[in-house]
Amino acid sequence: MATAVAAELADETGEPPHSPRPRIAAAQLVLIYRTIASPEVMAYVRAHPKTRQRQAFSEWLTVARDMTGEGIGDYAKRGD
């Protein structure tokens, strides 16, 4: 999956598909997807009361996005 994402990012930016910037950005994006689908994250969410599970997932995803965003936040910025 990361290879396909890297190829799309490279195509959008004009970089070679195996250069580090699209590969690392793709790996970070795929990391979030794979992690949220993991049994461990699902167990974390289910450990919360039913009424708080959606909020727990949202908070987990926000932290993951923020942590990953710090690494790829400036990658392939588009003009205004």
The first five atom37 places (N, CA, C, CB, O) and aatype in JSON, in Angstrom:
{
  "aatype": [12, 0, 16, 0, 19, 0, 0, 6, 10, 0, 3, 6, 16, 7, 6, 14, 14, 8, 15, 14, 1, 14, 1, 9, 0, 0, 0, 5, 10, 19, 10, 9, 18, 1, 16, 9, 0, 15, 14, 6, 19, 12, 0, 18, 19, 1, 0, 8, 14, 11, 16, 1, 5, 1, 5, 0, 13, 15, 6, 17, 10, 16, 19, 0, 1, 3, 12, 16, 7, 6, 7, 9, 7, 3, 18, 0, 11, 1, 7, 3],
  "atom_mask": [
    [1, 1, 1, 1, 1],
    [1, 1, 1, 1, 1],
    [1, 1, 1, 1, 1],
    [1, 1, 1, 1, 1],
    [1, 1, 1, 1, 1],
    [1, 1, 1, 1, 1],
    [1, 1, 1, 1, 1],
    [1, 1, 1, 1, 1],
    [1, 1, 1, 1, 1],
    [1, 1, 1, 1, 1],
    [1, 1, 1, 1, 1],
    [1, 1, 1, 1, 1],
    [1, 1, 1, 1, 1],
    [1, 1, 1, 0, 1],
    [1, 1, 1, 1, 1],
    [1, 1, 1, 1, 1],
    [1, 1, 1, 1, 1],
    [1, 1, 1, 1, 1],
    [1, 1, 1, 1, 1],
    [1, 1, 1, 1, 1],
    [1, 1, 1, 1, 1],
    [1, 1, 1, 1, 1],
    [1, 1, 1, 1, 1],
    [1, 1, 1, 1, 1],
    [1, 1, 1, 1, 1],
    [1, 1, 1, 1, 1],
    [1, 1, 1, 1, 1],
    [1, 1, 1, 1, 1],
    [1, 1, 1, 1, 1],
    [1, 1, 1, 1, 1],
    [1, 1, 1, 1, 1],
    [1, 1, 1, 1, 1],
    [1, 1, 1, 1, 1],
    [1, 1, 1, 1, 1],
    [1, 1, 1, 1, 1],
    [1, 1, 1, 1, 1],
    [1, 1, 1, 1, 1],
    [1, 1, 1, 1, 1],
    [1, 1, 1, 1, 1],
    [1, 1, 1, 1, 1],
    [1, 1, 1, 1, 1],
    [1, 1, 1, 1, 1],
    [1, 1, 1, 1, 1],
    [1, 1, 1, 1, 1],
    [1, 1, 1, 1, 1],
    [1, 1, 1, 1, 1],
    [1, 1, 1, 1, 1],
    [1, 1, 1, 1, 1],
    [1, 1, 1, 1, 1],
    [1, 1, 1, 1, 1],
    [1, 1, 1, 1, 1],
    [1, 1, 1, 1, 1],
    [1, 1, 1, 1, 1],
    [1, 1, 1, 1, 1],
    [1, 1, 1, 1, 1],
    [1, 1, 1, 1, 1],
    [1, 1, 1, 1, 1],
    [1, 1, 1, 1, 1],
    [1, 1, 1, 1, 1],
    [1, 1, 1, 1, 1],
    [1, 1, 1, 1, 1],
    [1, 1, 1, 1, 1],
    [1, 1, 1, 1, 1],
    [1, 1, 1, 1, 1],
    [1, 1, 1, 1, 1],
    [1, 1, 1, 1, 1],
    [1, 1, 1, 1, 1],
    [1, 1, 1, 1, 1],
    [1, 1, 1, 0, 1],
    [1, 1, 1, 1, 1],
    [1, 1, 1, 0, 1],
    [1, 1, 1, 1, 1],
    [1, 1, 1, 0, 1],
    [1, 1, 1, 1, 1],
    [1, 1, 1, 1, 1],
    [1, 1, 1, 1, 1],
    [1, 1, 1, 1, 1],
    [1, 1, 1, 1, 1],
    [1, 1, 1, 0, 1],
    [1, 1, 1, 1, 1]
  ],
  "atom_positions": [
    [[0.81, -1.18, 0.0], [0.0, 0.0, 0.0], [0.87, 1.26, 0.0], [-0.93, -0.01, 1.19], [0.58, 2.21, -0.73]],
    [[1.92, 1.28, 0.81], [2.78, 2.47, 0.88], [3.42, 2.77, -0.46], [3.87, 2.27, 1.95], [3.62, 3.94, -0.82]],
    [[3.76, 1.73, -1.21], [4.38, 1.94, -2.53], [3.42, 2.65, -3.47], [4.81, 0.59, -3.14], [3.83, 3.55, -4.2]],
    [[2.15, 2.26, -3.44], [1.15, 2.9, -4.31], [0.92, 4.35, -3.89], [-0.17, 2.12, -4.26], [0.81, 5.23, -4.75]],
    [[0.84, 4.6, -2.59], [0.67, 5.97, -2.11], [1.88, 6.82, -2.48], [0.44, 5.98, -0.58], [1.74, 7.96, -2.91]],
    [[3.08, 6.26, -2.31], [4.3, 6.98, -2.67], [4.31, 7.33, -4.16], [5.53, 6.15, -2.31], [4.73, 8.42, -4.54]],
    [[3.87, 6.41, -4.98], [3.83, 6.67, -6.42], [2.88, 7.83, -6.74], [3.39, 5.41, -7.19], [3.19, 8.67, -7.58]],
    [[1.73, 7.88, -6.07], [0.79, 8.97, -6.29], [1.37, 10.3, -5.82], [-0.54, 8.69, -5.57], [1.27, 11.31, -6.5]],
    [[1.99, 10.28, -4.63], [2.6, 11.51, -4.11], [3.73, 11.98, -5.03], [3.14, 11.29, -2.69], [3.85, 13.18, -5.3]],
    [[4.54, 11.05, -5.5], [5.63, 11.4, -6.39], [5.1, 11.99, -7.69], [6.5, 10.18, -6.68], [5.65, 12.96, -8.22]],
    [[4.04, 11.41, -8.2], [3.43, 11.91, -9.43], [2.92, 13.34, -9.25], [2.28, 10.99, -9.88], [3.1, 14.19, -10.12]],
    [[2.3, 13.59, -8.1], [1.77, 14.93, -7.83], [2.88, 15.97, -7.69], [0.93, 14.91, -6.56], [2.69, 17.13, -8.07]],
    [[4.02, 15.56, -7.16], [5.09, 16.52, -6.89], [6.19, 16.54, -7.94], [5.7, 16.23, -5.56], [7.04, 17.42, -7.94]],
    [[6.16, 15.55, -8.84], [7.19, 15.48, -9.87], [8.5, 14.88, -9.39], [0.0, 0.0, 0.0], [9.52, 14.97, -10.08]],
    [[8.48, 14.26, -8.22], [9.69, 13.62, -7.69], [9.75, 12.18, -8.18], [9.72, 13.67, -6.13], [8.71, 11.59, -8.51]],
    [[10.94, 11.6, -8.23], [11.04, 10.17, -8.56], [10.29, 9.35, -7.5], [12.53, 9.73, -8.66], [10.37, 9.68, -6.31]],
    [[9.59, 8.31, -7.88], [8.76, 7.56, -6.93], [9.53, 6.87, -5.8], [7.99, 6.53, -7.67], [8.94, 6.55, -4.77]],
    [[10.81, 6.66, -5.98], [11.57, 5.99, -4.93], [12.45, 6.96, -4.15], [12.42, 4.89, -5.52], [13.28, 6.53, -3.35]],
    [[12.27, 8.26, -4.38], [13.03, 9.23, -3.61], [12.48, 9.28, -2.18], [12.98, 10.64, -4.28], [11.34, 8.86, -1.94]],
    [[13.25, 9.79, -1.24], [12.84, 9.68, 0.15], [11.59, 10.46, 0.53], [13.96, 10.13, 1.0], [10.79, 9.98, 1.34]],
    [[11.39, 11.64, -0.02], [10.25, 12.45, 0.43], [8.9, 11.78, 0.18], [10.27, 13.8, -0.26], [8.12, 11.67, 1.13]],
    [[8.59, 11.32, -1.02], [7.28, 10.66, -1.18], [7.2, 9.33, -0.44], [7.0, 10.45, -2.65], [6.12, 8.95, 0.03]],
    [[8.31, 8.61, -0.34], [8.28, 7.3, 0.35], [8.01, 7.47, 1.84], [9.62, 6.56, 0.15], [7.2, 6.74, 2.41]],
    [[8.67, 8.44, 2.47], [8.49, 8.64, 3.91], [7.11, 9.23, 4.2], [9.59, 9.56, 4.47], [6.46, 8.82, 5.16]],
    [[6.67, 10.17, 3.38], [5.33, 10.73, 3.57], [4.27, 9.63, 3.43], [5.06, 11.87, 2.55], [3.33, 9.57, 4.21]],
    [[4.43, 8.78, 2.44], [3.49, 7.68, 2.24], [3.51, 6.72, 3.43], [3.82, 6.92, 0.95], [2.45, 6.28, 3.89]],
    [[4.68, 6.41, 3.92], [4.78, 5.5, 5.07], [4.06, 6.08, 6.28], [6.26, 5.23, 5.43], [3.4, 5.34, 7.02]],
    [[4.17, 7.38, 6.5], [3.49, 8.0, 7.63], [1.98, 7.96, 7.46], [3.97, 9.43, 7.81], [1.25, 7.7, 8.42]],
    [[1.5, 8.23, 6.26], [0.06, 8.18, 6.02], [-0.49, 6.76, 6.19], [-0.25, 8.69, 4.61], [-1.54, 6.56, 6.8]],
    [[0.22, 5.8, 5.66], [-0.22, 4.41, 5.76], [-0.15, 3.93, 7.21], [0.65, 3.51, 4.86], [-0.97, 3.11, 7.64]],
    [[0.82, 4.43, 7.95], [0.95, 4.06, 9.36], [-0.34, 4.36, 10.12], [2.13, 4.81, 10.0], [-0.81, 3.53, 10.89]],
    [[-0.9, 5.53, 9.92], [-2.14, 5.88, 10.62], [-3.25, 4.91, 10.23], [-2.57, 7.34, 10.29], [-3.95, 4.39, 11.09]],
    [[-3.4, 4.67, 8.94], [-4.45, 3.76, 8.48], [-4.29, 2.36, 9.1], [-4.43, 3.66, 6.94], [-5.25, 1.8, 9.62]],
    [[-3.1, 1.82, 9.04], [-2.87, 0.47, 9.57], [-3.03, 0.42, 11.08], [-1.49, -0.01, 9.18], [-3.52, -0.57, 11.62]],
    [[-2.61, 1.47, 11.74], [-2.7, 1.49, 13.2], [-4.14, 1.56, 13.68], [-1.91, 2.65, 13.75], [-4.51, 0.84, 14.61]],
    [[-4.95, 2.41, 13.06], [-6.33, 2.53, 13.53], [-7.12, 1.25, 13.3], [-7.02, 3.7, 12.86], [-8.13, 1.02, 13.96]],
    [[-6.67, 0.44, 12.36], [-7.35, -0.83, 12.09], [-6.8, -1.97, 12.94], [-7.23, -1.18, 10.62], [-7.24, -3.11, 12.8]],
    [[-5.86, -1.68, 13.82], [-5.21, -2.74, 14.6], [-6.08, -3.2, 15.77], [-3.86, -2.26, 15.12], [-6.89, -2.43, 16.29]],
    [[-5.91, -4.44, 16.17], [-6.66, -4.94, 17.34], [-6.33, -4.14, 18.6], [-6.34, -6.43, 17.57], [-7.18, -3.99, 19.48]],
    [[-5.11, -3.64, 18.71], [-4.72, -2.9, 19.9], [-5.49, -1.58, 20.03], [-3.22, -2.62, 19.88], [-5.93, -1.22, 21.12]],
    [[-5.64, -0.87, 18.94], [-6.38, 0.38, 18.99], [-7.86, 0.1, 19.23], [-6.19, 1.19, 17.69], [-8.52, 0.83, 19.97]],
    [[-8.38, -0.93, 18.61], [-9.77, -1.29, 18.86], [-9.98, -1.66, 20.34], [-10.2, -2.46, 17.95], [-11.01, -1.32, 20.92]],
    [[-9.02, -2.36, 20.93], [-9.11, -2.7, 22.35], [-9.06, -1.43, 23.21], [-7.96, -3.67, 22.76], [-9.79, -1.32, 24.2]],
    [[-8.21, -0.49, 22.82], [-8.13, 0.78, 23.54], [-9.49, 1.48, 23.52], [-7.04, 1.7, 22.91], [-9.98, 1.94, 24.55]],
    [[-10.09, 1.56, 22.35], [-11.39, 2.23, 22.21], [-12.45, 1.49, 23.02], [-11.8, 2.32, 20.72], [-13.24, 2.11, 23.73]],
    [[-12.48, 0.17, 22.91], [-13.5, -0.63, 23.61], [-13.31, -0.63, 25.12], [-13.47, -2.05, 23.1], [-14.24, -0.96, 25.86]],
    [[-12.12, -0.26, 25.59], [-11.89, -0.2, 27.03], [-12.6, 1.0, 27.67], [-10.38, -0.12, 27.32], [-12.73, 1.07, 28.89]],
    [[-13.06, 1.92, 26.84], [-13.79, 3.07, 27.34], [-15.28, 2.72, 27.45], [-13.58, 4.31, 26.42], [-15.76, 1.83, 26.75]],
    [[-16.0, 3.43, 28.32], [-17.45, 3.21, 28.38], [-18.07, 3.44, 27.0], [-18.11, 4.16, 29.43], [-17.6, 4.27, 26.23]],
    [[-19.11, 2.71, 26.71], [-19.75, 2.77, 25.38], [-20.05, 4.21, 24.95], [-21.05, 1.94, 25.38], [-19.91, 4.56, 23.78]],
    [[-20.46, 5.02, 25.9], [-20.82, 6.4, 25.56], [-19.61, 7.26, 25.24], [-21.58, 7.03, 26.7], [-19.76, 8.35, 24.7]],
    [[-18.4, 6.79, 25.55], [-17.18, 7.56, 25.28], [-16.3, 6.94, 24.2], [-16.39, 7.69, 26.54], [-15.24, 7.49, 23.9]],
    [[-16.72, 5.84, 23.61], [-15.87, 5.17, 22.62], [-15.61, 6.02, 21.38], [-16.5, 3.86, 22.21], [-14.48, 6.08, 20.9]],
    [[-16.62, 6.65, 20.89], [-16.44, 7.5, 19.7], [-15.47, 8.64, 20.01], [-17.81, 8.07, 19.22], [-14.6, 8.96, 19.2]],
    [[-15.61, 9.25, 21.18], [-14.71, 10.33, 21.59], [-13.29, 9.81, 21.78], [-15.22, 10.99, 22.88], [-12.33, 10.48, 21.4]],
    [[-13.14, 8.62, 22.38], [-11.81, 8.04, 22.59], [-11.11, 7.8, 21.25], [-11.92, 6.71, 23.39], [-9.92, 8.07, 21.1]],
    [[-11.87, 7.28, 20.28], [-11.3, 7.05, 18.95], [-10.9, 8.37, 18.3], [-12.29, 6.3, 18.06], [-9.82, 8.48, 17.72]],
    [[-11.76, 9.35, 18.4], [-11.48, 10.66, 17.81], [-10.24, 11.29, 18.43], [-12.68, 11.59, 17.98], [-9.4, 11.86, 17.73]],
    [[-10.11, 11.19, 19.75], [-8.94, 11.73, 20.43], [-7.68, 10.98, 20.01], [-9.13, 11.67, 21.95], [-6.63, 11.6, 19.8]],
    [[-7.77, 9.67, 19.9], [-6.61, 8.87, 19.49], [-6.18, 9.28, 18.08], [-6.95, 7.35, 19.52], [-4.99, 9.47, 17.82]],
    [[-7.15, 9.41, 17.2], [-6.85, 9.79, 15.82], [-6.26, 11.2, 15.74], [-8.12, 9.7, 14.96], [-5.37, 11.45, 14.93]],
    [[-6.75, 12.11, 16.56], [-6.22, 13.48, 16.58], [-4.76, 13.48, 17.0], [-7.03, 14.36, 17.53], [-3.94, 14.17, 16.38]],
    [[-4.42, 12.73, 18.02], [-3.03, 12.66, 18.47], [-2.15, 12.06, 17.37], [-2.91, 11.82, 19.77], [-1.07, 12.57, 17.08]],
    [[-2.62, 10.97, 16.75], [-1.85, 10.33, 15.68], [-1.66, 11.29, 14.5], [-2.56, 9.04, 15.2], [-0.56, 11.38, 13.95]],
    [[-2.71, 11.98, 14.14], [-2.62, 12.94, 13.03], [-1.65, 14.06, 13.36], [-4.01, 13.52, 12.7], [-0.83, 14.45, 12.53]],
    [[-1.75, 14.59, 14.57], [-0.85, 15.68, 14.96], [0.6, 15.23, 14.98], [-1.24, 16.22, 16.34], [1.48, 15.95, 14.52]],
    [[0.85, 14.05, 15.51], [2.23, 13.55, 15.57], [2.78, 13.3, 14.17], [2.29, 12.26, 16.39], [3.93, 13.62, 13.88]],
    [[1.96, 12.74, 13.3], [2.4, 12.47, 11.94], [2.49, 13.77, 11.15], [1.45, 11.49, 11.25], [3.41, 13.96, 10.36]],
    [[1.55, 14.65, 11.36], [1.53, 15.93, 10.65], [2.77, 16.75, 10.88], [0.0, 0.0, 0.0], [3.2, 17.49, 9.99]],
    [[3.37, 16.63, 12.07], [4.61, 17.35, 12.33], [5.72, 16.9, 11.39], [5.04, 17.16, 13.79], [6.62, 17.67, 11.06]],
    [[5.64, 15.65, 10.96], [6.67, 15.12, 10.08], [6.43, 15.38, 8.61], [0.0, 0.0, 0.0], [7.38, 15.47, 7.83]],
    [[5.16, 15.51, 8.21], [4.88, 15.68, 6.79], [4.06, 16.95, 6.5], [4.14, 14.47, 6.27], [3.58, 17.14, 5.38]],
    [[3.92, 17.8, 7.49], [3.08, 18.98, 7.34], [3.49, 19.9, 6.19], [0.0, 0.0, 0.0], [2.63, 20.56, 5.6]],
    [[4.76, 19.96, 5.88], [5.22, 20.85, 4.82], [5.42, 20.14, 3.49], [6.51, 21.49, 5.23], [5.83, 20.76, 2.51]],
    [[5.13, 18.85, 3.44], [5.36, 18.1, 2.21], [4.3, 18.46, 1.18], [5.35, 16.58, 2.49], [3.1, 18.4, 1.46]],
    [[4.74, 18.81, 0.01], [3.89, 19.07, -1.16], [2.76, 20.06, -0.85], [3.29, 17.77, -1.67], [1.61, 19.83, -1.21]],
    [[3.11, 21.16, -0.18], [2.1, 22.19, 0.08], [1.62, 22.78, -1.23], [2.66, 23.29, 1.0], [2.4, 22.98, -2.16]],
    [[0.35, 23.06, -1.28], [-0.22, 23.67, -2.47], [-0.41, 25.15, -2.21], [-1.56, 22.99, -2.86], [-0.65, 25.57, -1.08]],
    [[-0.3, 25.92, -3.25], [-0.49, 27.37, -3.12], [-1.92, 27.72, -2.78], [0.0, 0.0, 0.0], [-2.83, 26.9, -2.93]],
    [[-2.11, 28.93, -2.31], [-3.47, 29.39, -1.95], [-4.33, 29.6, -3.15], [-3.4, 30.67, -1.16], [-5.49, 29.99, -3.02]]
  ]
}
